[in-house]
Amino acid sequence: MIALVLSSIALAYLGVVCFVLDDRRADTVMLPLLWLSSLIQVLVAAVFYRSPDPIHAVFLDMNGFGEVYGLRVDGTSVFTAFVVSTAGAVFLTYAVRYMDEKNVGHPHRGQKGRFYGWMMLFLGSTLAFIYSSTVLQMLIFFELMSLACWGVVGFYGSKRAERAALKALLIPNFGAIIGFYTAVAYGIKYGNLGLDFLGALPEREKMILFLCFMVAAFTKSAQFPLYSWIPDAMEAPTPASAFLHGAAMVEMGVYLLIRVVQFMEPPATVFYPMALILVATLTVAMLQYPRQRDAKKLLAYSTIAECAIMYTGVAIAVLGNPLGIKAALFQLMNHAYLKGLAFLTAGSFTYYYGTLDMGRIKGLKETPLLAYSWSFSLLGLAGLPPFGVFFSKLYIYLNAGKMYDVPLGILLLLVVLADSVVLLYSALRNINSMIFSEGEPRRVDGIVSVALCSLILLSLTSAFIGYALLGVVG
């Protein structure tokens, strides 16, 4: 099992060789590495769920520091890596078409190798972060993810892209300094950098460190007040935006706090600052939905809110109900495929129409696949059945437990519901103007069709897959 996990991570990292390859060779090298890495992760999940015994492998142990480097293969890490790998495989396969010279909005020539290099570094660092067993490891891969994000956000090299890339690097790095550097300091103090030490801290230190980790997680996930980097990061090529929002980066903030709660069991008092920030975040997103004309920016604010909903599950766990962890992971999976579908459809607007301005995109009914994928993704993200986000939000409400006894908890749950209503309103308005209007048909080619159809299928089945897999998450 450990060999499989390491080989999957190594194959992803091997993809950085694409930096020095031309377009044709980059396609030839990237796709086999990507799919082999992803298929190994699927195999890891299949093997683990047949015999769900957690594995903790220590590779480096040093006097005075305890465990420095190792792997934790358990229900939480395997589940998350499965989502990242399967979604990432679809997104990067789609990039083979998106990153060519026929893209109306962003014609690409001779740039695939550089893009694939950054994306494979992104994928490898995300998988390594998920399986990390020490706070020092998590810090290293947290920063490598930020570096890869900087690379893809600034990919086009314009002043706006470079400014957005710097912002995407500095804001999560600020969170890393607050959260991980504090954690490493505590680890050195107690002679153990492994995640196990979090549970042995005194209550006062648990509260301090949890709040520091919360800063790291919330900056990564673009929560209030440091959320503006994520709408700006829409300067990235759209397959990178899909990965950043749907399978990495922002979700890894949620994953970080899930890990902290699992190993630390923080005092319940941390719920209050956490819930206040989540209410503020959801309020900001709701106010922004109706104002957006750019399709990707609408999706960016949706991501901010959907991550806040994942954190609502974590907040339930903070109040003592371990089912909150499952709720957060369930929302993470359902959101991944729907958000990927939304972004790849938006990328198709750029590719075929040359614009992301929803006011200029008309007559999608003449291109049925894009009409269906855009409608399904927006309605699904708003929480309508039969899409997975409906079931994960329902799971949160059914297992909110003590949140119903706390006024701030009730307010948070009401704001989650209000967010769905406002997003649904914006979705219906955009669907009406973009689909049920006159326009010219577009021919959607094979790779794009397969990617969109795959994500539609995953969006419709993710709730059933996720619910089955969550049984071994502790």
C-alpha positions in Angstrom: 0.0 0.0 0.0 2.8 2.5 1.0 4.6 1.6 -2.3 1.5 2.4 -4.3 1.0 5.7 -2.6 4.6 6.7 -3.1 4.6 5.7 -6.7 1.5 7.7 -7.4 3.0 10.8 -5.9 6.3 10.2 -7.7 4.6 9.8 -11.1 2.9 13.1 -10.7 6.2 14.8 -9.8 7.8 13.3 -12.8 5.5 15.4 -14.9 7.7 18.5 -14.2 9.9 17.2 -17.0 7.2 18.7 -19.3 8.7 22.2 -18.5 11.4 21.5 -21.1 9.2 19.7 -23.8 7.5 21.1 -26.8 3.7 20.8 -27.2 3.6 17.4 -28.9 6.1 15.7 -26.6 4.5 17.3 -23.5 1.1 15.7 -24.5 2.9 12.4 -25.0 4.6 12.5 -21.6 2.0 14.2 -19.4 -1.1 12.0 -20.2 0.4 8.6 -19.4 2.0 10.0 -16.1 -1.3 11.6 -15.2 -3.5 8.6 -15.8 -1.1 6.1 -14.3 -0.8 8.2 -11.1 -4.6 8.6 -10.9 -5.3 4.9 -11.6 -2.9 3.9 -8.8 -4.9 6.2 -6.5 -8.1 4.4 -7.5 -6.3 1.1 -6.8 -5.2 2.4 -3.4 -8.8 3.2 -2.6 -10.0 -0.2 -3.8 -7.4 -2.1 -1.8 -7.9 0.1 1.3 -11.7 -0.2 1.4 -11.4 -4.0 1.2 -9.3 -4.0 4.4 -9.7 -0.5 6.0 -6.8 -0.7 8.5 -5.0 2.7 8.9 -1.3 2.6 8.1 1.3 4.9 9.6 4.7 4.6 8.1 7.6 6.6 9.6 10.6 7.2 7.2 12.6 9.7 9.2 12.8 10.0 13.0 15.3 12.4 14.6 16.2 13.0 18.2 14.7 16.2 19.6 12.2 16.3 16.7 10.5 12.9 16.8 8.9 11.9 13.5 9.9 14.2 10.7 8.7 12.4 7.6 6.2 9.7 7.1 2.8 8.7 5.6 -0.7 8.3 7.0 -2.9 6.1 4.9 -6.4 6.1 6.4 -10.0 6.7 5.5 -9.6 10.5 5.4 -6.5 10.6 3.3 -7.5 7.9 0.8 -11.0 9.4 0.3 -9.5 12.9 -0.4 -6.7 11.6 -2.6 -9.3 9.6 -4.6 -11.3 12.8 -5.3 -8.2 14.8 -6.2 -6.9 12.2 -8.6 -10.1 11.4 -10.4 -11.1 15.0 -10.8 -7.5 16.1 -11.7 -7.3 13.4 -14.4 -10.4 14.8 -16.2 -9.3 18.4 -15.8 -5.8 17.9 -17.2 -7.0 15.7 -20.0 -9.4 18.5 -21.0 -6.3 20.8 -21.0 -4.9 19.0 -24.0 -7.6 20.6 -26.2 -7.9 23.9 -24.3 -4.2 24.6 -24.5 -4.1 24.5 -28.3 -4.0 27.2 -31.1 -7.7 26.8 -31.9 -8.8 28.4 -28.6 -10.7 31.6 -29.7 -10.1 33.5 -26.4 -6.6 32.3 -25.6 -4.8 30.7 -28.5 -1.8 28.8 -27.2 1.3 27.9 -29.2 4.4 26.3 -27.6 3.1 26.7 -24.1 1.7 23.3 -23.1 5.0 22.0 -21.6 5.2 24.9 -19.1 1.5 24.6 -18.2 1.7 20.8 -17.7 4.9 21.2 -15.6 3.2 23.6 -13.2 0.0 21.4 -13.1 1.8 18.2 -12.4 3.8 19.9 -9.6 0.4 21.0 -8.3 -1.0 17.5 -8.4 2.0 15.8 -6.8 2.2 18.4 -4.0 -1.5 18.1 -3.3 -1.2 14.3 -3.0 1.9 14.5 -0.8 0.1 17.0 1.4 -2.9 14.7 1.8 -0.8 11.8 3.0 1.6 13.8 5.2 2.1 12.6 8.8 3.9 15.6 10.3 3.3 19.3 10.5 6.7 20.0 8.9 5.8 17.9 5.9 2.4 19.6 5.6 4.1 23.0 5.7 6.5 22.0 2.9 3.8 20.7 0.5 1.4 23.5 1.5 4.0 26.0 0.2 4.7 23.9 -2.9 1.0 24.1 -3.7 1.1 27.8 -3.4 4.2 28.0 -5.6 2.4 25.9 -8.3 -0.7 28.1 -7.9 1.5 31.2 -8.5 2.9 29.6 -11.6 -0.5 28.9 -13.2 -2.2 32.1 -12.1 0.6 34.2 -13.7 0.8 31.9 -16.7 -0.3 34.5 -19.3 2.2 37.0 -18.1 0.0 40.1 -18.2 0.4 42.7 -15.4 -3.0 41.7 -14.1 -2.0 38.0 -14.1 1.3 38.7 -12.4 -0.4 40.8 -9.7 -3.0 38.1 -9.2 -0.3 35.4 -9.0 1.7 37.3 -6.4 -1.5 37.7 -4.3 -2.2 34.0 -4.6 1.3 33.3 -3.3 1.5 35.8 -0.5 -1.9 35.4 1.2 -1.8 31.7 1.7 1.9 32.1 2.7 0.8 34.5 5.4 -1.5 31.8 6.7 1.3 29.3 6.6 3.5 31.5 8.7 0.7 31.9 11.3 -0.4 28.3 11.4 2.4 26.0 10.4 5.3 27.9 11.8 3.5 28.0 15.2 2.8 24.3 14.9 6.4 23.5 14.1 7.5 25.6 17.1 5.2 23.7 19.4 6.4 20.4 17.9 10.0 21.3 18.6 9.0 22.4 22.1 7.5 18.9 22.8 10.0 17.0 20.7 7.5 15.6 18.2 6.6 17.0 14.8 4.1 14.2 14.1 0.4 14.9 14.0 -0.1 12.8 17.1 1.4 15.6 19.3 -1.6 17.8 18.6 -3.7 15.7 20.9 -1.2 15.9 23.8 -1.2 19.7 24.1 -2.7 21.4 27.1 -6.1 22.9 26.5 -4.9 26.5 26.3 -2.3 25.6 23.8 -4.8 23.6 21.8 -7.0 26.6 21.5 -4.1 28.9 20.5 -2.8 26.5 17.9 -6.2 25.7 16.5 -6.8 29.4 15.9 -3.5 29.7 14.2 -4.3 26.7 12.0 -7.6 28.2 11.2 -5.8 31.3 9.8 -3.7 29.0 7.6 -6.8 27.0 6.4 -9.0 30.0 5.8 -6.4 31.9 3.8 -5.9 28.8 1.7 -9.7 28.5 1.2 -10.2 32.2 0.6 -12.5 32.8 3.6 -13.4 36.3 5.0 -11.6 38.7 5.1 -8.7 37.4 3.0 -10.8 36.1 0.1 -10.1 38.5 -2.7 -7.2 36.5 -4.1 -9.4 33.8 -5.4 -11.6 35.9 -7.8 -8.3 37.6 -9.0 -6.8 34.1 -9.6 -9.3 33.6 -12.4 -6.5 35.0 -14.6 -5.2 31.4 -14.8 -6.0 29.1 -17.7 -9.4 27.5 -17.0 -8.2 23.9 -16.5 -6.0 25.3 -13.8 -8.9 27.2 -12.3 -10.9 23.9 -12.3 -8.1 22.1 -10.4 -7.5 25.0 -8.0 -11.2 25.2 -7.1 -12.4 21.6 -7.6 -9.6 19.4 -6.5 -6.8 21.3 -4.8 -5.7 24.4 -3.1 -8.9 25.7 -1.6 -10.1 22.3 -0.5 -6.8 21.6 1.0 -7.5 24.3 3.6 -10.6 22.3 4.6 -8.6 19.1 4.6 -6.0 20.8 6.9 -8.6 21.7 9.5 -10.2 18.3 9.3 -6.8 16.8 10.1 -6.3 19.2 13.0 -9.7 18.4 14.5 -9.1 14.6 14.1 -5.8 14.6 15.9 -6.3 17.6 18.3 -9.9 17.4 19.5 -9.9 21.2 20.1 -12.0 22.9 22.8 -15.5 23.7 21.8 -15.0 27.4 22.4 -13.2 27.8 19.1 -16.5 27.2 17.4 -17.5 30.8 18.0 -14.8 32.7 16.1 -15.0 30.0 13.4 -18.7 30.3 12.9 -18.6 34.1 12.9 -16.1 34.1 10.0 -18.1 31.5 8.1 -21.3 33.7 8.4 -19.3 36.7 7.1 -17.9 34.7 4.2 -21.3 33.4 3.1 -22.8 36.9 3.3 -20.0 38.3 1.1 -20.6 35.5 -1.5 -24.3 36.1 -1.5 -23.9 39.8 -2.1 -21.5 39.1 -5.0 -23.5 36.5 -7.0 -26.0 38.9 -8.7 -23.3 41.4 -9.6 -21.1 39.0 -11.7 -21.0 39.0 -15.5 -17.8 37.0 -15.8 -18.7 33.3 -15.6 -15.4 32.3 -13.8 -15.8 35.0 -11.2 -19.3 33.9 -10.5 -17.9 30.4 -9.9 -15.1 31.8 -7.8 -17.5 33.4 -5.3 -19.4 30.1 -5.4 -16.2 28.3 -4.3 -15.7 30.7 -1.4 -19.2 29.8 -0.2 -19.0 26.1 -0.8 -15.8 25.9 1.2 -17.6 27.8 4.0 -20.2 25.0 3.9 -17.4 22.4 4.1 -16.1 24.2 7.2 -19.7 24.1 8.6 -19.2 20.4 8.7 -15.9 20.8 10.5 -17.6 23.2 13.0 -20.1 20.4 13.8 -17.1 18.2 14.6 -15.6 20.9 16.8 -18.9 20.8 18.8 -18.4 17.1 19.5 -20.2 15.3 16.7 -17.6 13.3 14.6 -20.1 13.0 11.8 -19.2 16.6 11.0 -16.0 15.3 9.5 -17.9 13.0 7.2 -20.2 15.9 6.2 -17.2 18.1 5.3 -15.6 15.4 3.2 -19.0 14.5 1.6 -19.4 18.2 0.6 -15.8 18.2 -0.7 -16.4 15.3 -3.1 -19.7 16.5 -4.4 -18.4 20.0 -4.9 -15.3 18.8 -6.7 -17.0 17.3 -9.7 -19.8 19.9 -10.0 -17.3 22.8 -9.8 -15.0 21.1 -12.3 -18.0 20.7 -14.6 -18.8 24.4 -14.2 -15.3 25.5 -14.9 -14.7 23.3 -17.9 -18.0 24.6 -19.3 -16.7 28.1 -18.7 -13.5 27.1 -20.4 -15.5 26.0 -23.4 -17.1 29.5 -23.6 -13.6 30.9 -23.9 -12.6 28.2 -26.4 -15.6 28.4 -28.7 -17.0 31.9 -28.1 -13.9 33.8 -27.1 -15.5 35.4 -24.0 -16.5 34.7 -20.4 -19.0 37.6 -20.4 -22.3 35.9 -19.7 -24.1 38.8 -21.2 -22.5 38.1 -24.6 -23.0 34.4 -24.7 -26.3 33.6 -26.3 -28.2 30.7 -27.9 -26.6 27.9 -25.9 -29.7 25.8 -26.8 -28.1 25.5 -30.2 -25.1 23.7 -28.5 -27.0 21.3 -26.3 -24.0 19.8 -24.4 -22.8 23.2 -23.2 -26.4 24.1 -22.3 -26.9 21.0 -20.3 -23.4 21.2 -18.6 -23.8 24.9 -17.6 -27.4 24.4 -16.3 -26.5 21.2 -14.4 -23.4 22.7 -12.8 -25.1 26.0 -11.7 -28.3 24.3 -10.4 -26.3 21.5 -8.8 -24.0 24.1 -7.0 -27.2 25.8 -5.8 -28.1 22.6 -4.1 -30.9 21.2 -6.2 -31.4 17.4 -6.4 -30.4 14.9 -7.9 -26.9 16.5 -7.8 -24.5 15.6 -5.0 -24.3 19.0 -3.2 -28.0 18.6 -2.3 -27.2 15.4 -0.4 -24.1 16.8 1.4 -26.0 19.9 2.5 -28.8 17.7 3.7 -26.3 15.6 5.6 -25.0 18.7 7.3 -28.5 19.7 8.5 -29.4 16.2 9.6 -26.2 15.9 11.7 -25.8 19.5 12.9 -26.5 18.3 16.5 -25.5 20.9 19.1 -25.5 23.6 16.5 -29.2 23.8 16.9 -28.7 24.6 20.6 -26.4 27.6 19.9 -27.8 30.8 18.4 -24.7 31.4 16.3 -25.0 27.8 15.0 -28.6 28.4 14.0 -27.6 31.6 12.2 -24.8 29.8 10.3 -27.2 27.1 9.2 -29.8 29.7 8.0 -27.1 31.6 6.1 -26.1 28.3 4.4 -29.7 28.0 3.2 -29.8 31.6 2.2 -26.7 31.2 0.1 -28.3 28.4 -1.8 -31.4 30.5 -2.5 -29.4 33.5 -3.8 -27.1 31.3 -6.0 -30.2 29.6 -7.4 -31.7 33.0 -8.3 -28.5 34.0 -10.1 -28.2 30.7 -11.8 -31.8 30.8 -13.2 -31.3 34.3 -14.4 -28.1 33.4 -16.3 -29.5 30.2 -17.6 -32.5 32.0 -19.0 -30.4 34.7 -20.8 -27.6 32.4 -22.0 -29.6 29.4 -23.2 -33.1 30.5 -24.2 -32.0 33.1 -26.6 -31.0 33.2 -30.3 -27.4 32.3 -31.2 -25.2 30.3 -33.5 -24.4 26.6 -32.8 -20.9 25.5 -32.0 -19.3 22.0 -32.7 -18.0 20.6 -29.5 -15.1 18.1 -30.2 -14.2 14.8 -28.7 -12.0 15.6 -25.7 -14.2 18.4 -24.5 -17.4 16.2 -24.9 -15.8 13.3 -23.0 -14.6 15.5 -20.2 -18.0 17.3 -19.8 -20.0 14.0 -20.0 -17.7 12.3 -17.5 -18.2 15.2 -15.0 -22.0 15.2 -15.6 -22.0 11.5 -14.7 -19.8 12.0 -11.7 -21.9 14.9 -10.5 -25.0 12.7 -10.6 -23.4 9.7 -8.9 -20.9 11.3 -6.5 -23.4 11.3 -3.6 -23.8 7.5 -3.9 -20.1 6.9 -4.3 -19.2 9.3 -1.5 -21.7 7.9 1.0 -20.4 4.4 0.4 -16.7 5.4 0.8 -17.3 7.6 3.9 -18.1 4.5 6.0 -14.5 4.0 6.9 -13.7 7.6 7.7 -13.1 8.0 11.4 
